[in-house]
Amino acid sequence: MKLYIRKADLMVGNILVVTNQNKETIFIASRDKDNPFLIQLYNRLNTKIGEIKLKNNFLKIYSIEVNGEEIATINAVPMIDMKYVYLSKINWNIIGNMVISNYHVMQAGKEIMTVQPTIMSQGHPGLEIDIDDMDNRPIGTMVAIFLDKYIKVPNLKPDNDVDIGFKSKLSFFNFKNKC
């Protein structure tokens, strides 16, 4: 089943509507304003069915829960040039270009989900999530939202506070004379 999310909602919105090919609402995802690392997923009847939350701030471990039970963990926020993410407990391997949201998910050597950028109606950019198994839809949707929102894109502006010059303020001869 193919699901769609508008990129505009992912970038700035706190509420994301996940639809199918017929533009019917399948899920509603929300992000908390006070806790930006909390993503909650609701069904059509506004019943909470899952969430991703920060489990350990020091180690940057995120927990994925469905129906109140921890299903998987993500051990770090993916950084730029990262082509692989592993979800423990459910043994999902996410492989591809996560910066542009073009990747697929493998479990036991079988592809179970693909995510790719698409153009939606009225020319809006969006994400197309293709999930084979109906039971994996909540987890797959939350993972796609999480990876799209928290991927670190490189900053091309140099930081003026960092001095990477090779000249030392202390010359070798001054150091040798003081010893």
LINQUI-V268177 format. One record per pair of residues at least 24 apart in sequence whose C-alpha atoms are under 10 Angstrom apart, sorted by sequence separation. I is the first residue (numbers start at 1). J is the second residue. D is the distance in whole Angstrom. If there is no record, write none. Layout:
[[I J D] [I J D]]
//
This chain:
[[3 27 9] [15 39 10] [17 41 10] [38 62 9] [40 64 10] [41 65 10] [63 87 10] [112 136 8] [113 137 9] [14 39 9] [15 40 10] [16 41 9] [17 42 10] [18 43 10] [37 62 9] [38 63 10] [39 64 9] [40 65 9] [41 66 9] [62 87 10] [63 88 10] [101 126 10] [102 127 9] [104 129 10] [115 140 9] [15 41 10] [40 66 10] [101 127 8] [102 128 9] [103 129 10] [104 130 9] [105 131 9] [114 140 9] [115 141 10] [100 127 10] [101 128 9] [102 129 10] [104 131 10] [113 140 7] [101 129 10] [112 140 9] [113 141 10] [116 144 10] [115 144 7] [114 144 10] [105 140 9] [103 144 10] [101 144 8] [101 145 10] [98 144 10] [101 147 8] [101 148 6] [99 147 9] [100 148 8] [94 143 10] [98 147 7] [99 148 8] [98 148 7] [99 149 10] [101 151 9] [99 150 10] [100 151 9] [99 151 6] [98 151 7] [99 152 8] [100 153 10] [98 152 10] [99 153 7] [99 154 10] [87 143 10] [85 147 10] [72 139 9] [71 139 8] [74 143 9] [77 146 9] [78 147 8] [82 151 9] [77 147 8] [81 151 10] [82 152 10] [79 150 9] [80 151 7] [81 152 9] [66 138 8] [78 150 8] [79 151 6] [80 152 6] [81 153 9] [65 138 10] [66 139 7] [77 150 7] [78 151 6] [79 152 5] [80 153 6] [81 154 9] [65 139 8] [77 151 7] [78 152 7] [79 153 8] [80 154 7] [64 139 8] [77 152 8] [79 154 9] [65 142 10] [64 142 8] [64 143 8] [62 146 10] [51 138 9] [52 139 9] [50 138 7] [51 139 9] [49 138 8] [50 139 8] [49 139 10] [52 142 7] [51 142 7] [52 143 8] [50 142 8] [51 143 10] [52 145 10] [53 146 10] [52 146 8] [43 138 9] [42 138 9] [41 138 7] [23 121 10] [41 139 9] [41 141 9] [41 142 7] [40 142 8] [39 142 7] [39 143 10] [39 145 8] [21 128 10] [39 146 8] [20 128 9] [38 146 9] [18 127 10] [19 128 10] [20 129 9] [37 146 9] [7 117 9] [18 128 10] [27 137 9] [2 113 10] [4 115 10] [6 117 10] [7 118 9] [18 129 10] [26 137 10] [27 138 8] [1 113 10] [2 114 9] [3 115 9] [4 116 10] [5 117 10] [6 118 9] [7 119 10] [26 138 10] [29 141 9] [37 149 10] [2 115 10] [4 117 10] [5 118 10] [6 119 9] [7 120 10] [29 142 8] [37 150 9] [4 118 9] [6 120 7] [27 141 9] [36 150 10] [4 119 10] [5 120 9] [6 121 10] [4 120 8] [8 124 8] [10 126 9] [29 145 9] [7 124 8] [8 125 8] [9 126 9] [10 127 9] [6 124 7] [7 125 6] [8 126 8] [6 125 6] [7 126 5] [5 125 9] [6 126 4] [7 127 7] [5 126 5] [6 127 6] [4 126 7] [5 127 5] [6 128 9] [4 127 6] [5 128 7] [18 141 8] [3 127 8] [4 128 5] [5 129 8] [2 127 10] [3 128 6] [4 129 6] [2 128 7] [3 129 5] [4 130 9] [2 129 5] [3 130 6] [1 129 8] [2 130 4] [3 131 8] [1 130 6] [2 131 6] [16 145 9] [1 131 5] [2 132 9] [1 132 6] [1 133 8] [1 134 8] [3 137 9] [2 137 10] [10 145 7] [1 137 9] [5 141 9] [10 146 10] [4 141 9] [11 148 9] [12 149 10] [3 141 8] [7 145 10] [10 148 8] [11 149 7] [5 144 10] [10 149 7] [5 145 9] [7 148 9] [7 149 10]]
//
